[in-house]
Amino acid sequence: GKMGVSELVDANGMLFEFSKSTSRDPNEGEVSCRGHIHSAEAGDSPTMHSIDKQNTAAADMSFVACSLCNNSEVFFDSVDQQWSSLGDATEVALMIASQKAGLRKTDITSSLEASVAGSASAIPPLQMLAENAFDSERKRMSVVFEASASLVAASAAATTSFSSGKRCLVTFVKGAPEEILSVCTHQLSNTSGFLRLGTTTEGRPAMQTPEVIVSGIVSSLGTSRTIALTSELINNSGSICEQMAARGLRVLGLAAKITYLDVDAPVTEEALGLEWAESELVFAGLVGLIDPPRSGIIDSVRRCHDAGIKVIMITGDHIGTATAIAESIGIISAERPETHRAISGAELDLLSDEATAILDPFPSVFARVSPENKVKIVKALQHGGHIVAMTGDGVNDAAAVKGADVGVAMGLNGTDITKQAADIVLTDDNFTTIVAAVEEGRRIFDNILKFILYLLSCNTAEILLFLFAALLNLDLPFTTIMILWANIIADIPPALSLGVDPPERNIMSRPPRNPKSGLLTRSTTTVLLLQAFFMAATTFAVFLAAVLTPFGNIVLLDRTGTSPDMYVPSIFHHGNPEVNADENHYPHIAGARSIAFGVLTVLQLNQAFLSRSVDVSVFRTGIYANKWMVWCVLLSFASYLIGTYVPKLNDWLELVPLGWPAWLVILGAVLLQVVFSELMKLVLRQMSRTKVQNQSLIATTGA
């Protein structure tokens, strides 16, 4: 979702709420005062007042800080006929909030014809002099403006401190509440606001003139309208911040100050740097931003948990905010006690790399972290044997993204340096895309494994078949051309269709694969050998029966030239092996080879459907989910029929047409294969469940 300001609490605890806070249109929604925050939470102040009727100087100063300590832009796109924005999402939300309150940044920073002191030169009421950008160390941003001398001179409140030989500088600061309060010495007193006159005919706040607004800023920051910031007031503000964070709001502190300098004093960016700008500030208030999770994020986090993937939130937000958001999207789950841990960057700084790596349970939330903390977290997880994927968008994320096993950068809002450091760039900046990529990766690996298992089992079956014949000193079950034809029709099309097999139903409900294990594990190798042995043994048994019994005569479609006298052990090499193998002398040998070829070919085609999962029943995977496989198997089976029954072609392939008894044998072999495969998969599933139960028992005992 889009970020928006949900509420603002001024320095004196007055609560202001925003309606339609996530709307990009500044004209939608309004700002209302609910009275003091403690009374509002207790339900003692049900009446809400429009901000143009009830406002405070501290709240107005907060709105000014939201607008001026900001580099974003919000504008109406005449081409797309909608409101658009440029800049950081947080700053965009703050800018829209100030505009909902009626303040436009250009109102007080654009040049105007000065009407004070008779000047006719175009000057801005506030002119920016310096900016100290936000960084993750101090967690603050500050800007310094110079107020128009003529406007300041017109302010009655400024006359005690201002003279014609002075320059008036106004500083606005935003950042983490605790960091803002640490550099404040005063706070604004509970006085009336200075931004509005009332309400326009359209129902929007009617704003004061720029001159009056600047005068109000200067007046409000005067010593007569501020009070010393005591420990009690700091604790009160800290308590309010905790309450806002507990509701899942991202909380920022706002402050300002006014300084008078001699006209010849330097006002360079160096002179107006951090030490000068971010000290002796006047606290204005706290602003709470809501950042709704994107659609599908809760389901994606749940799918990660089911897939054995631990999702960790690493953020610069307050730990209360981070924890509340993590609970709302399922990163911290009541059903998983191991996720109930959150620590701050300050706590992480106290731990060594080794101590961080052995945290048990490992935290699910890290708040107020620094770039060094992020790298430390990645290394700790890698030290524990985990494969780490790290996402990031800012410059401060680049080192951690680079150090992770899989670095993921944001394509829409990410910086160029982070994109260069990453292995993957998301074009939609969506966590759901990562989960979809994990699922696709598992599907690809599964299909490669299915492809290999299928081809190896089929080819191993052929090898075993010839090995059986060699061990018994028998004629070969297939001729050379038969072997080539079998490889063409029974291997290539079904194997290719396995490469596009859809994901299995449980693909995101099983634990990750051990990256150190090979493609063929002990269990998959056992499956491969058992499948191959069954196909080879079944085919060889049919071949022997067709050669050594009258069954060899029965399976032939054309029995001309055959007689029961032929069923002596002619395939054993007694005497002249060339005569024994001559199909003209012993036609039943051609029939035996043809029935054996038919059995093995159809078993291999059926094995394609059985290979759609290593341990899931074919009755669950089905045979129609992969349309490509259905058509490929039909193509291969049609090719087999053509090669067996088309005259001249079957002579070239050394095959003879088979009668209906042969097809009963083939059908029986297929049914037997299905039973054998299902029993084998049942044993594998039982072994897998036993392994998981043992691991759970070990984990429980260890806990």
N, C-alpha and C positions, 0 to 999 in steps of 0.2 A: 504494500500500500504506500500512499504518499504521506510524508511526514507533515505534521501541522502542530501549531501551538494550541494546547488544550486549556491551559490556565496560567495565570500570572499572579504571584503573591508579592505585594510590595514590601518594603522594608519594615513596615509597621503591622504586617499580617493581614492586610486587606486582600481578599480573594476576588479575582476577576476571571470569568470564564468565557470561552469562545465557542460559539455555535458554528457548525459546519467547518470545523477547524482544518480538515484536510482538503478543502476545496481550493483550487488554484485561483478562483475568482475572488479578488479582494472585496467585491461588492456583495458577496454572499455571506450570510451570517452576521452576527453582531457580537460586541463585547458587553458583558453585563457584570455588575458588581454584586456579590453575594454577602457583603459585609466581612467581618473578621473571620479568618479561616477556622478558628476554634469554635465560634458560634455556628458557622455554616456546617461543620462536620457534626456538631451536636444536634443539628436540626432546629436551632433556635431562631434562625433567620430565613424563613421560607420565602420572603419577598425579594425578588431580584430587581435591581434598578439598572436602567441603561447607563452606559458610561458617560453620556453627555449630561446626565442628571446627578451622578455620584461618581466622583473621581478624586484622585489624590496626586500631589506633586511627585511622590515617589513612583507611582504607576506611570505617570506621564514621562518621567525621566527614563523609566525602563523602556517605554516605547521608543523614545528618541535613541536610546542606546541600541535597541534592536535594529533600528533603521540605519544609523550612521556607522556603527561598528559592524559593517557588512559590505561584502563585495558582490553580492548577487544582484540580479535584475529580474523584475516581474513586469511583463508587458502584454498587451493584447496584440496577437498576431492577426493582422487584417487579412492575410492570405488564407490561413486555416480557420479564421473566425473563432478563435479560442484563446484563452489566456495561456501564456507560455512563460518559461523561466530559464535563466542561465545562472550556473553557479552551484555551490555546494548545497545539498538538500537541507541541511540544518539552517544555513543562512537564508535560503529561499523561504523556509517556514517562518523565520523571524521577520523577514521583510513583509510577507503577507500579513502577519499578525499586526505589525505596525500600521499597515494600510487599512486593515479592518478597523483599527482604532481611529482612522481618519488622517494619519500622517503620511505624507509623501516625501520621500527623501529629497526630491528635486525642489520641494517647496522652500527648503531652508539652505540648500547648497547651490542652487542656480543663481546666476546674476540677476539683479533687479535694479530698477532706478531708485536710488536712495532718496527717501523723502525726509530724512533726518539731517539736520545741520545744513540744509540748503545745498547738499552735494548733488551733482547731476551725473556723476560717473557710475558706470555699471559695476556693481560689486556684489559678491554673494554674502548673505548673512553669516554663513559659516564656510570657511575655506580650509580644506584639508592640507595639513603640513607634513604629517608623518604617519606611518603605519608600522606597527610591530606585529608581524604575522604570528598566528597560532603555531605552537609546537608542542609535542607530546611531553616535554620535560616540565615546562612551567604551566601548561594547560590553560593558557590565556591568550587573548588577542586584544590589542589596544590601538586606538587611533587618536590623533591629536588634531584639533581644528582651531583656527583662529577666528574669533568672533569679530564682526565688523565694529570698528572703533566707534562709529557714530551710533550704532544701536546700543552698544554697551554704555556709552555716555548718557543715553536717554533713560537708562534703567536707574531708578531712584535707589534701588538696593545696592547698586554698585558704586555709588558716589563716594562712599567711605573708603573704598580701596582703590578706586580708579581715578586716574588723572590723565591729562592729555599726553603725558610722557610714558604711558604704560601700554602694553599690549595684553589682550585678554585671550588666553588659551584654554580651551575646554577639551578634556580628555574623556573618552568613553572606553570602557573595558568590559569584555564578556569572557566567560570561561567556567571551569569547574567551580562549583559553589565554595568548596573548602579553600581553593586557591584564591578566589576573589576575596573572601572574608579575611584571609591571612594578610592581605595588603591594604585592608580598609582600616581607617581610624575613626570614621564617623559614619552616620547614616542619616538619611533625610528624615525630617520630622513630619508629623502627620498634619500637613497643610493641604489646601485645595489645589487642584490641578491648574495648568496654565495653557493647555492645548486647544480647548474647545469653547465655543460661544453658546452652543445649544444644538438643535437638530434642524437639518434642512427640510425642505418640502418633500424630498424623496425619502426621508427617514434616516439619512446618513448624518454622522456628526458634523456640525458646522465648525470649521477650524478657525482659529485666530490668524491674524496676519503674520507673515514671517518675522516682522519686527517684534511683535508681541511675544511670539514663541521663543525667540532668542533671548529676549528680555526675561521671560519666565525661567529659562534654563539658568541664566546668570543669577537671577534672584534666588532661585531655589537652592543653588549651590553655595550661596553666601553663608557666612558663619552664623548668622542669626537664625537660619532655617535648618541647621543641622545639629545633631546631638552626638555626643561622644559614644563610640561603640564599645560598650562594656562587655565583660565576659558573659553576663546574663543575656544580653541581646544577641551575642554570637551564638550562644547555646540555643536560644529560641529559634534563630534562623536555621541552625543546623538540624533541630528537631523537625521543623517544617520541611526541610529538604528531604529528610528521611521518610516523612509521611508521603511526600510526592513520589519519591523513588519507589516506595512500596506499592504504589498504584501502577507501576510500570512506566512512569514518565521519565524521559530524559531531562535532567534538571541542569539549567545554566544559571550562573550568577551574573548580575549586571551592576555596574558601578560607574561613577563619573567623578570628576573634580574640576575645579576652576583655578587657574593660576594667572597671576599678573606679572609680566616681565617688562623690564626696561625696553624701550624701542630699539636700542642698540645691542640687546642681548642676542646671542646666536640662537637661531631656531632651525638648525639643520637636523637631519634625521639622526645624526650621531648625538647631538645635544638633547634630542627628545626621545632617546632610546629607552630601553626597558627599565633601567634603574630609576630614571626620572618619571616616566609615564605611569609606571605601575607601582606607585607608592603613595601613601597618604590619601587613599581614595575615599569617596563617600558612597556607601552601599545604597543601592536603589531598590533591588528586589530579586526575585527568583522567577524564572519562566520554565514551565513544564511542557515538554513536547511529546506528543504521542506519535509513535512510529508503528502503524499497524502492520502485522506480518502479511506478506504476500499470500495470495490464494494458493493453497496447496502445500504451504510450508509445514503445517502441523502433520499432514499425512506423510510428507517426505521425511520428517524427523522420525516418525513412527516406523516407517519402512527401513530407515537406517538402523534403528534399534533392533528390529526383527532380523536384519541381515548381519547382525554382529558388528556393526560399525558404530563406534562411539563418537557422538557429535559434541564438540567442545566450543563454547562461546568465549571468544577473546575480544574484549571491548574496552574502550576508554570511558565508558559510562560508570556512574556510581554503582557500587556493588548491589545496593538495594534495587535499583532499576534493572540491572542485568539479571538478577535472580528472579524478579517478577516476570520479566519477558521470557526467560528460560523456562519458567514454570508454565507460562501461558501457551508456549509452542511445543512443550513436551520434552525439552532437553533435560530438565529436571522433572522426573516422573515419580509419583507416589508408588507406582508398581515396581520401581527399580531403586531400591535404597542406595545402591552404589553410585547413583547420580546426584545424591543430596550433599554436594560439597561445592562451595564457592570460596575463592580467596582473592584478595586484592594484590595489586602489583607490589605494594609496600611489604606485604607479608611474604611474597615470592622473593623479594630482594634479600630477605633474611635467611633463605635456604640456599645451600650449595647445590651444584648441578646433580651430585649424587643423591642428596636428600630429596630433591624434586623428583628424580626418576623413580624413587621407591615410595612415593606417596600412595597410600592405599586407604580408601579408594582415590584414584586420581581425580582431581577436581573437574567438574563439568563446566564451571564458569570462572573466568579470570577477568577481573574488573580493574579499571584504572591502570592499565598496563603501559609499559614503555616499549620501544622497539627492541631493547635488549631482553625484556621479559619474553617477548614473542619468540625470539631465537632460542631462549632458554627452554621454553615449553616444547618447541619442536625437537630439540636435542634430547630432552628428557624422555619424550615418547619414543624416539628412535632408539635410545639406550635400552628401553624396555622391550625392544623387539617389534615395535609396531611400525606399520607402513603409514606415513603421515602425509595427508593432503592438506595444504594450507591455502586459504583464500585471502586475498587482500586487494586493496585498490590504491592506497596512498603510498607516498614515498617511504614512509616509516614501515611499511609492510614488506618492502622489497627484499630485505635481508632474510626474513623468515620464509618468504615465498621461495627464495633461491635455495635455502637450506633444506626445505622439505623434500620428501621423495617425489611428490607431485605438487608443483606450484601452480596455483590457479589465480589468474588475474581477472579483474572486471573489465569487460570491453567497452561498456558505455561510460562509466565514471572513473575508470582506472587511469592512473598516470602512466606515461610512456615507460618510465624506468621499471615500474612493476610489471608491465606487460613484457618487457625484454627479459626480466628475471624469471618469468613464469614458463611452465611447460605447456599450459593450456590457457587460452583466453576465452572467457564466456561472452558471447555476443549479446546476451540478454540480462546479464548480472543476476541470474536467478539460481538459488540453491537447488530448486527442483531439477534444474538441468544437470547438476552434478549427480543427483541420485539416478536420473535417467541414464547418464553415462555409465554409472556403476552397473546398472542392470544390463545395459548393452554390452559392456565389457565382459560380464559373466556369460551372457548369451554367446558371444563370439568364442570365448574359451570353451564353453560346453560344446559348441558345434565343431570346433577343431578336434576336441577329444572324441566326439561321436564319429567324425569323419575318419580319424585314425583307427579307432577301435573297429569300425566296420570294415575298413579295407584290410587291416591286419588279421582280423578274425576270418574273413573270407579267403585271403591268400594263405593263411596258416592252415585252414581246412584243406585246401588243395595240396599243400606240402605234406600234411599228415596222411592224406589219402594215398599219395604216391609212396610215402614211407611205409605204410602198411603193406602195400603190394610188393615193395622191394624186400621187406623183412620176410614175407611168406614166399618169395620167389615166384610171384604171379605176373601174368601179363598186365600191362598198364591199363588202368580203368578208362583213361582218356587218351585220345591221340593228340598230336601237337596242335592240329587245327582246332580241335575242341577246346583246348586250354585257351588259345588265343580268342576264340569266339566267346567263351565264358567271361574272360576278363573285359571284353568290350561291352557286352550287354548287361552283365551282372555287377560290375564294379563301378564303372564311370557314372552313368546316370543317377543311380541311387545315392552314391557318395556325394555327388554335387548337390543333390537336393537336401542332404543333411547339413550342408554349409549354410543354408538359408532357413533352417528350422526355427520356428518361433520359440520364445523363452518358455522354460518349464514353469509350471504353476508355483513351485516352491523356490524359484530362483532367488527371491529376496527374503526368504525365511530360513536360510541356512547360513552357518558361520563362514567367514572368509577362508579361502584356501591358504594353506601354509605356503608362503612364497619360496621356501627352500625345497619343497617337494617337487619332483619332476612331473612331467605330463602324465606318465604312466606310473601309478602308485601300485602298491602290493594288491590292493583290491581290484583296480582296473585291469591289471595284468592277469589276475586270476579269472576275471570275467572273460577277458579276451581268449585265454587258453581253453576255458570250459566251452565257450561258444564254438570255437574252432573244432574242438575234439568232438562235440556232439554232431556237427555237420559232417565231419569226416567219417566218424564211426557209422552214422546212419547211412550215408552214401555207400560206404564200403560193404555194409551188411546187405544192402539191396543189390549191389553188384555181385556179391558172392551168391546170393540166392538166385539171381537171374542166370548165372553161369552154371551152377552146380545142380540146379533142379529144373523141372519142367516149367517153372515160372518164367524162364527166359523165353520160352515159346509162347506163353500166354500173353505177355506184354506186347508182342509184335502185332501191328495192324495187319500185315501181310505175312502169313506163316508158310508161304511156299518154300519148299526146299528144306524144311526143318523136320526133325523126328526125335523121339525120345532117346534114340541111340546116341545122340550127340552129347548127352549130358554126363559123359565121363569127365573126370577132372582134366579136361583138355587145356585148361589155362595154366596148369602146372607145367613147368619146363622139363618134361621128360622126353628126351630125344631131341628132335629138331624144333627149336622155339619158333622159327619162322613159319613152319607148317602149323604149329599150335595156334599161332596168332593170326593165321590167314582167315579172314572173314568169309572168303568164298568156300572154304572147306567147312567152316563152322559159323553159319549165319547167326546163331544165337548169341555169339560174342558181340556182334554189332548191336543186337537188341539190348544186351546187358549194359554195354557202354552207353547206349542212348537213354535207358531208364536211369542209370546212375547220373548221367549228365543232367537229365530232367530233374531228378531229386535235388542235386546240389544247387542247380541254378535257381529253382523255386525257393529252396531254403535260404539262399543268399538274398533273394528279393524280399522274402518275409523277414529276414534279419534286419533289413533296413528299418522297418516299422518298429521292431523290437529294440533297435539301437537308439531310438529317440530319447531314451533315458537309461542311465546305468542301473538305477535302482527303483524307478517308479514303474508301476504296472502299465502294460500297454492298454489296458482297459481304462486307465485314467488319462494317459497321454492321447489316446485315440489315434485314428489313422487319417482323419480328414482335416486336422488342423493345419497340416503342411500340404497345401494343394500341389506344390511343386513335386513333392515326393510321390503323391498319388499318380500324377501324370508320368513321372519318370519311371516308376515301377510298371505302369501299364505299357509304356513304350518298350521297356526291356522285355516284358513278358510277351508282347506282340512280336518282338524280334526273335525271341526263342521259338515261338510257334511257327513263324515264317521259315526259320532255319531248319525246323524239324519236318514240316509237312510240304514245303514247296519242292516239287521235283527239280532235279539238276542241282539246285542249291543245297539240298540235304545230302546229295551225293558228294558234292565238293567239301561239305563240312563233316562227311563220314557219319551222318546221323540217319536213323531209320524212323519212320512214323510209328508212334505208339498207340496202342488200343486203350479202351476205357479201363481195363484192369490196372494199367500203368498209372492212370490218373487217380485211381483209388489209393494206390500205394503212395503217390506224391502227396495227396491230401492227408493221408494218415501221418506221413512224416512231418508235415507242417503243423498239424495239431499236436503231435508229440513235442515238436520244437517249442511251441507256445507254452505247453505245460512245464517243460524243462526250464525255460526262461523265467516263468513266473515264480517257480520254486526257488530259483537262484536269487532273484530280486527280493523275495520274501526273506531269505536268509541274510542278505546284505542290509535290508532295512532293520532287521532285528539286531544285527551287529552294530549298526549305527546308533540305534536307540540305547543299547547297552553302554556304548562308549560315552554318549552324552550324559547318561545317568551317573556313570562313574566319575566323570569330570565334575559334575554338579556336587557329588558327594565329597570329592576331594576339596572343592572350593568351600563348601559348608564347613567341613572339618577344619580347614585352615583358618576360616573366619572365627 
